[in-house]
Amino acid sequence: HTIKFEVDELQVLLSVCCLNKIHFSDLSMTYLCYLLTGETAVWHSTKTSMNLQQPTPLIPPVHPDVQMKSLPFYDVLDVLIKPSSLGASTAQRYHQEKYFIFALTPQQVREVCISRDFLPGGRRDYMVQIQLRFCLSETSCPQEDNYPNSLCIKVNGKLFPLPGYAPPPKNGVEQKRPGRPLNITSLVRLSSAVPNQIAVTWAPEIGKTYSMSVYLVRQLTSPLLLQRLRMKGIRNPDHSRALIKEKLTADPDSEIATTSLRVSLMCPLGKMRLTVPCRAVTCSHLQCFDAALYLQMNEKKPTWICPVCDKKAAYESLIIDGLFLEILNDCSDVDEIKFQEDGTWCPMRPKKEAVKVTSQSVPKIETVLCVCIA
């Protein structure tokens, strides 16, 4: 094939001339494949412990049927690089490296640029971002973010800082970085004329293979997610009443029968009265937590763990409880209620303390006899 290069296209190759000849050759072949096929190309090389490189032939990217788990706080606008396998190795002593190239369309560049917000100190923030993700190459279910060992990422020749290591759960257990999506927007060339290059270096693990992918995403806020949760609708109060009856139905094998169930109207997260009572459909308890506060906390640090039972409570499994909404509207001065076997409820008001009257507390009345002498 005869390829006609534009000056601005050659800038991609010229910008990495500081690399050694093998790296420069790798990147050149990757870019040529991208120009010929329009497909993200992969050039794979292996580093030995002697720091020698043995480039392997140019191979097309492997797109396994890997599906990334959706992230509640991001809407995917476009897929820039499909999930592409990093490859497998039977030896752990080698470090491997792959190059990926992607280009933005004029429309994509425009979307990123108009979402830019300038922060103090000259920093920039983008609501529309270029997001890099890694995961295990498993096809049985959607995959969570998971980094390969000794991961190192360069975007257009610049090192991308990775999140810090999480504290080890037990003594002797190797520290791992918490898997999360990587916002590489600040290192991406916001131009439709010049493609972008990602270099990934990692240490293979026996029996494990990883995939990487790149997306154009829009970052969302907790108020918007709360609005979407409301738009899903409110769960019919009869669902909760049926759950109450099920919990309070007498077990013939049990010697103790539960005839009532007390539930708090206070959020376990903020210790404040519930405003938008919700829980996950996967939870077996009646106790609700406040949806607005739950989303705010996960916006800062996404864990998606139920504050009541400490089990997974993913955003897509959240429901707003219609029965609790009725109760909150009916009694604004109560913090706790009691459910009966038939699904009805009554407020639990604090009992007034009886005033104990003692002889000491009764004021003495002195009688004064006045004698008048005529």
C-alpha atoms as one frame of an Amber mdcrd trajectory, in Angstrom:
protein
   0.000   0.000   0.000   1.101   3.526  -0.729   0.341   5.910   2.105   0.333
   9.668   1.781   1.220  11.299   5.090   0.019  14.733   6.091   2.391  16.916
   8.089   0.182  16.912  11.173  -0.125  13.105  11.001   3.649  12.735  11.062
   3.733  14.754  14.269   2.510  11.669  16.105   5.656   9.809  15.090   8.008
  12.750  15.428   6.810  13.469  18.960   8.278  10.200  20.155  11.660  10.416
  18.430  13.202  10.577  21.888  12.411   6.869  22.226  14.952   4.265  21.230
  14.855   2.742  17.756  12.853  -0.317  18.750  10.164   1.760  20.460  10.039
   4.126  17.505   9.702   1.191  15.102   6.932  -0.328  17.237   4.943   2.883
  17.278   5.448   3.446  13.551   4.059  -0.002  12.715   1.132   0.546  15.072
   0.282   3.830  13.405   0.596   2.359   9.907  -1.855  -0.387  10.799  -4.241
   2.228  12.160  -4.075   4.259   8.925  -4.583   1.190   6.731  -7.462  -0.435
   8.574  -8.975   2.266  10.760  -8.764  -0.331  13.524  -6.875   0.184  16.746
  -3.580  -1.566  16.255  -1.495  -3.445  18.760   2.255  -3.880  18.702   3.486
  -6.286  21.304   6.978  -6.557  22.750   8.497  -8.484  25.636  11.095  -7.139
  28.038  13.408  -9.646  29.650  15.239  -9.213  32.911  18.323  -8.172  30.851
  16.320  -5.236  29.477  16.458  -6.647  25.930  13.450  -6.383  23.649  12.200
  -8.952  21.185   9.470  -7.372  19.066   6.887  -9.792  17.764   5.091  -9.326
  14.417   2.299  -6.788  14.174  -0.974  -8.429  15.164  -4.549  -7.215  14.895
  -6.166  -6.352  18.224  -7.962  -9.198  19.954 -11.441  -8.148  21.005 -12.715
 -10.780  23.434 -16.408 -10.796  24.297 -15.656  -8.915  27.486 -18.251  -6.544
  28.860 -17.306  -3.900  31.393 -19.606  -3.299  34.328 -21.531  -0.062  33.875
 -20.579   2.847  36.127 -23.559   4.761  37.579 -21.782   8.123  37.537 -20.790
   7.899  33.847 -22.809   7.725  30.639 -20.887   6.105  27.772 -21.102   8.329
  24.686 -18.750   6.388  22.389 -16.398   3.403  22.445 -12.961   4.591  21.309
 -11.180   1.245  21.793 -13.156  -1.961  22.244 -12.060  -4.295  25.065  -8.728
  -5.548  23.724  -6.749  -8.402  25.206  -3.322  -7.646  26.627  -2.329 -11.243
  25.946  -1.263 -14.115  28.171   2.102 -15.413  29.275   3.341 -18.620  30.856
   6.202 -16.862  32.640   6.004 -14.208  35.345   9.547 -12.861  35.052   8.864
 -10.876  31.894   7.355  -7.437  31.540   5.224  -6.969  28.452   4.262  -3.850
  26.554   1.564  -2.971  24.033   0.698   0.155  22.092  -2.804   1.292  21.213
  -3.879   4.162  18.970  -7.221   5.952  18.801  -8.458   9.146  17.173 -11.227
  11.556  18.076 -13.789  12.846  15.605 -14.441  16.602  15.324 -17.747  16.128
  17.157 -16.052  14.247  20.003 -13.381  16.936  20.323 -16.103  19.578  20.456
 -18.010  17.726  23.194 -14.908  17.456  25.369 -13.874  21.083  24.872 -17.249
  22.653  25.660 -17.448  20.626  28.894 -14.171  22.079  30.151 -14.134  23.969
  33.425 -11.126  25.949  34.625 -10.241  25.399  38.276  -8.024  27.433  40.622
  -4.320  26.913  40.071  -4.642  26.559  36.304  -6.146  23.079  36.548  -8.842
  21.951  34.137 -11.794  19.693  34.734 -13.923  17.995  32.090 -17.462  16.641
  32.402 -16.968  14.792  29.092 -13.889  12.630  29.527 -11.702  10.046  27.806
 -11.790   7.086  30.168  -9.347   4.164  30.239 -10.421   0.899  31.897  -8.792
  -2.464  32.653 -10.426  -5.737  33.641  -9.941  -9.490  33.656 -10.677 -11.141
  30.313 -13.705 -13.018  31.651 -16.871 -13.378  29.606 -19.166 -15.017  32.167
 -20.457 -11.682  33.515 -19.787  -7.925  33.282 -16.360  -7.183  34.711 -15.314
  -4.693  37.367 -12.202  -2.557  36.993  -9.080  -4.592  37.749  -5.460  -3.655
  37.100  -2.688  -6.026  35.969   0.389  -6.336  38.156   3.095  -3.668  37.860
   0.915  -1.581  35.567   2.500   1.434  33.888   0.648   3.702  31.452   1.938
   6.366  29.103  -0.396   8.547  27.059   1.295  10.295  24.140   4.654   9.636
  25.765   3.690  11.094  29.171   3.457   8.950  32.289  -0.054   8.708  33.727
  -0.176   8.631  37.564  -2.098   5.644  38.923  -4.203   5.582  42.112  -2.370
   4.725  45.320  -2.301   1.274  46.865  -5.072   0.179  49.196  -4.011  -0.988
  52.686  -3.520  -4.783  52.780  -6.442  -6.661  54.378  -4.156  -9.126  56.169
  -0.513  -9.377  57.091   1.520 -10.897  54.310  -1.089 -10.187  51.623   0.299
  -8.270  48.663  -0.956  -4.719  48.312  -3.103  -3.996  45.253  -4.307  -0.812
  43.683  -8.084  -0.405  43.929  -9.581  -0.916  40.487 -11.229   2.195  39.122
 -11.638   3.935  35.750  -8.827   6.275  34.720  -9.529   9.756  33.397  -6.762
  10.371  30.829  -8.355  13.475  29.253  -5.594  15.831  30.393  -2.981  13.873
  28.380  -5.088  13.376  25.240  -4.587  15.537  22.136  -7.909  17.291  21.663
  -7.629  17.327  17.890  -9.279  15.275  15.168  -6.159  15.595  12.990  -3.664
  13.935  15.338  -4.292  10.440  16.763  -3.429   9.478  20.338  -1.150   6.684
  21.486  -1.344   4.660  24.715   1.576   2.502  25.863   0.724  -0.155  28.455
   3.399  -2.061  30.375   2.534  -4.808  32.845   3.770  -8.000  34.486   1.792
 -11.041  33.301   0.233 -13.426  35.816   0.008 -17.150  35.200  -3.592 -18.151
  34.518  -4.848 -14.567  34.194  -5.348 -12.371  31.164  -6.465  -8.759  31.124
  -8.244  -6.470  28.685  -8.186  -2.725  28.259 -10.696  -0.377  26.667 -11.171
   3.351  26.113 -14.465   5.253  26.188 -15.798   8.739  25.716 -18.001   9.311
  28.773 -20.034  12.031  30.430 -19.624  12.380  34.181 -22.881  12.594  36.145
 -23.741  14.063  39.543 -25.614  12.621  42.520 -28.637  14.974  42.057 -29.006
  13.717  38.475 -28.826  10.086  39.624 -31.449  10.838  42.273 -33.668  12.338
  39.576 -33.260   9.192  37.462 -34.082   7.034  40.483 -37.303   8.990  41.004
 -38.134   8.597  37.305 -37.999   4.817  37.716 -41.075   5.221  39.886 -41.985
   4.446  43.471 -42.456   0.839  44.513 -46.073  -0.001  45.365 -46.657   0.026
  49.146 -48.267  -3.414  48.859 -44.820  -4.904  48.143 -43.588  -3.792  51.557
 -46.803  -4.888  53.272 -46.382  -8.362  51.793 -42.779  -8.435  53.041 -43.956
  -7.437  56.528 -46.563 -10.202  56.610 -43.958 -12.691  55.418 -41.543 -11.706
  58.181 -44.199 -11.774  60.901 -45.892 -14.998  59.823 -45.549 -17.474  62.674
 -43.104 -20.291  62.036 -44.684 -23.585  63.228 -41.234 -24.889  64.198 -40.425
 -21.826  66.269 -41.322 -21.604  69.943 -41.217 -17.818  69.877 -43.667 -15.965
  67.653 -42.848 -12.439  66.483 -45.997 -10.354  66.389 -44.563  -6.918  65.609
 -41.567  -5.300  63.965 -40.019  -1.975  64.939 -38.368   0.129  62.212 -36.572
   3.464  62.445 -37.412   6.466  60.287 -33.872   7.798  60.773 -31.224   7.256
  58.089 -28.381   5.030  59.368 -25.900   7.087  57.317 -26.532  10.628  58.515
 -28.634   9.920  61.624 -31.235  12.282  60.196 -34.858  11.721  59.301 -35.389
  10.000  55.954 -36.424  12.158  53.005 -36.199   9.671  50.100 -36.461   6.205
  51.698 -34.824   3.528  49.594 -33.129   0.135  49.756 -31.873  -2.439  47.256
 -34.177  -5.134  45.924 -31.432  -7.579  46.898 -31.780  -6.599  50.589 -34.005
  -8.737  52.819 -34.604  -6.092  55.504 -37.339  -3.447  55.725 -35.136  -0.686
  57.084 -34.522   2.046  54.515 -31.715   4.565  54.083 -31.823   7.988  52.474
 -31.242   7.834  48.706 -29.844  11.377  48.398 -27.223  10.863  51.110 -26.324
   7.380  49.813 -25.678   8.748  46.320 -23.633  11.680  47.653 -21.367   9.324
  49.599 -20.860   7.042  46.596 -20.116  10.036  44.384 -17.120  10.808  46.617
 -16.040   7.208  47.180 -17.957   4.540  45.236 -18.465   1.424  47.345 -22.186
   0.714  46.783 -22.541  -1.153  50.075 -25.853  -1.146  51.968 -25.404   0.732
  55.281 -27.913  -1.595  56.965 -26.760  -5.116  56.031 -23.275  -4.386  54.549
 -24.140  -6.238  51.338 -23.897  -4.990  47.758 -26.504  -2.357  46.943 -25.814
  -1.360  43.341 -27.446   1.741  41.908 -29.494  -0.222  39.393 -30.997  -2.319
  42.228 -32.209   0.663  44.311 -35.938   1.273  44.785 -37.878   4.026  46.559
 -40.219   2.467  49.129 -43.786   3.714  48.689 -44.981   2.534  52.115 -42.227
   4.426  53.920 -43.065   7.548  51.905 -46.681   7.315  53.118 -45.543   6.903
  56.713 -43.124   9.848  56.521 -45.883  12.071  55.139 -48.457  10.937  57.715
 -46.388  11.497  60.847 -43.716  14.147  60.836 -43.005  14.066  64.568 -42.128
  10.370  64.932 -38.724   8.689  64.534 -39.803   5.068  64.957 -42.794   2.932
  63.991 -44.077  -0.559  64.695 -45.487  -2.887  62.041 -48.208  -5.391  62.949
 -48.819  -8.864  61.517 -51.493  -7.620  59.105 -49.164  -5.004  57.585 -50.587
  -2.052  59.485 -48.373   0.239  61.499 -48.494   2.560  64.462 -46.128   5.312
  65.631 -43.816   4.651  68.555 -44.016   7.796  70.628 -41.796   8.234  73.672
 -43.663   7.586  76.900 -44.065  10.533  79.191 -42.352   9.990  82.517 -44.737
   9.823  85.439 -44.165  12.509  88.041 -43.633  10.910  91.437 -44.976  13.054
  94.235 -43.166  12.800  97.556 -43.773  14.412 100.875 -40.619  16.439 100.394
 -41.864  17.906  97.150 -45.174  19.112  98.637 -44.818  22.637  99.946 -45.632
  23.032 103.598 -48.501  25.337 104.472 -48.111  27.025 107.817 -51.230  28.151
 109.641 -50.889  31.305 111.650 -53.489  31.967 114.333 -54.075  35.579 114.987
 -55.804  36.448 118.284 -57.352  39.782 118.530 -57.840  41.206 122.061 -60.498
  43.769 122.338
